Amino acid sequence: MTLRRAILTWLALGLLLAATVALAHVPMGGTNIVVSLGIAAAKAALIMLVYMKLLRGRPLNRLAAGVLILWLSIMFGLTFTDYLTRPEIVDRTADTPVNPAPRVPDLSVR
């Protein structure tokens, strides 16, 4: 790896970090998480391709990284499917707490 490539990658990671920090202050609703995960995937790809040398590495290492990405996408997909298919919990007695504190008798001396 050349020094120029390492510095350019470091600068790109710094810019992506700045984008992540800036994104934390921009209210975009539900798309915030999608953009954040995209930035995180770009940072992970840069690290894997440049610093872990997967771009010109051995085929077995590239296969292992590909299987890792496939496995992570399956796990994230199953997690999001579970989250999206859960029923909504509605508290119909909003004026009373779910687990009220037990009443303690007043034992003060009068």
C-alpha positions as CSV (number, residue, x, y, z in Angstrom):
1,M,0.0,0.0,0.0
2,T,1.3,3.4,-0.9
3,L,1.4,6.3,1.4
4,R,-0.8,8.3,-1.0
5,R,-3.5,5.6,-0.9
6,A,-3.4,5.4,2.9
7,I,-3.7,9.2,3.2
8,L,-6.6,9.4,0.7
9,T,-8.4,6.6,2.5
10,W,-7.9,8.3,5.8
11,L,-9.2,11.6,4.4
12,A,-12.3,9.8,3.0
13,L,-12.9,8.1,6.4
14,G,-12.6,11.6,8.0
15,L,-15.2,13.0,5.6
16,L,-17.5,10.1,6.2
17,L,-17.1,10.7,10.0
18,A,-18.0,14.4,9.5
19,A,-21.0,13.3,7.5
20,T,-22.1,11.0,10.3
21,V,-21.8,13.8,12.9
22,A,-23.6,16.3,10.7
23,L,-26.4,13.8,10.1
24,A,-27.0,13.5,13.8
25,H,-28.1,17.2,13.8
26,V,-30.3,17.0,10.7
27,P,-33.9,15.9,11.3
28,M,-34.8,13.6,8.4
29,G,-37.3,11.3,10.1
30,G,-37.1,7.7,9.2
31,T,-34.5,8.1,6.6
32,N,-31.9,9.1,9.1
33,I,-31.2,5.4,10.0
34,V,-30.9,4.4,6.3
35,V,-28.4,7.2,5.5
36,S,-26.5,6.4,8.7
37,L,-26.2,2.7,7.8
38,G,-25.2,3.6,4.3
39,I,-22.3,5.8,5.6
40,A,-21.3,3.0,8.0
41,A,-21.3,0.5,5.1
42,A,-19.1,2.9,3.1
43,K,-16.6,3.2,6.0
44,A,-16.5,-0.5,6.5
45,A,-16.0,-1.1,2.7
46,L,-13.1,1.4,2.7
47,I,-11.4,-0.3,5.6
48,M,-11.9,-3.8,4.2
49,L,-10.7,-2.9,0.7
50,V,-7.7,-0.7,1.5
51,Y,-6.4,-1.5,5.0
52,M,-7.3,-5.2,5.0
53,K,-6.0,-5.4,1.4
54,L,-9.0,-7.4,0.2
55,L,-8.9,-5.7,-3.2
56,R,-5.7,-7.5,-4.1
57,G,-5.8,-10.2,-1.4
58,R,-6.0,-14.0,-1.7
59,P,-9.2,-15.4,-3.1
60,L,-10.0,-17.2,0.2
61,N,-9.9,-14.0,2.1
62,R,-12.2,-12.4,-0.4
63,L,-14.6,-15.3,-0.2
64,A,-14.6,-15.1,3.6
65,A,-15.4,-11.4,3.5
66,G,-18.2,-12.1,1.0
67,V,-19.7,-14.8,3.2
68,L,-19.5,-12.4,6.1
69,I,-21.4,-9.7,4.2
70,L,-24.0,-12.3,3.1
71,W,-24.4,-13.6,6.7
72,L,-24.7,-10.1,8.2
73,S,-27.4,-9.1,5.6
74,I,-29.4,-12.3,6.4
75,M,-29.2,-11.5,10.2
76,F,-30.1,-7.8,9.7
77,G,-33.0,-8.9,7.4
78,L,-34.3,-11.3,10.0
79,T,-34.0,-8.7,12.8
80,F,-35.8,-6.0,10.8
81,T,-38.5,-8.5,9.7
82,D,-39.1,-9.4,13.4
83,Y,-39.3,-5.8,14.4
84,L,-41.6,-4.8,11.6
85,T,-44.1,-7.6,12.1
86,R,-44.6,-7.2,15.9
87,P,-48.0,-6.0,17.0
88,E,-48.4,-2.5,18.4
89,I,-48.8,-2.4,22.1
90,V,-51.5,0.1,23.2
91,D,-52.0,1.1,26.8
92,R,-55.7,1.7,27.2
93,T,-55.4,2.8,30.8
94,A,-53.1,5.7,30.3
95,D,-54.1,7.4,33.6
96,T,-52.9,4.5,35.8
97,P,-49.4,3.2,35.8
98,V,-48.8,-0.4,34.6
99,N,-47.0,-1.5,37.8
100,P,-48.2,0.9,40.6
101,A,-46.0,1.2,43.6
102,P,-47.4,-0.6,46.7
103,R,-49.0,1.6,49.3
104,V,-46.9,2.0,52.4
105,P,-48.9,2.6,55.7
106,D,-48.3,5.9,57.4
107,L,-46.5,5.0,60.7
108,S,-45.6,8.5,61.7
109,V,-46.2,9.5,65.4
110,R,-48.7,12.3,65.8
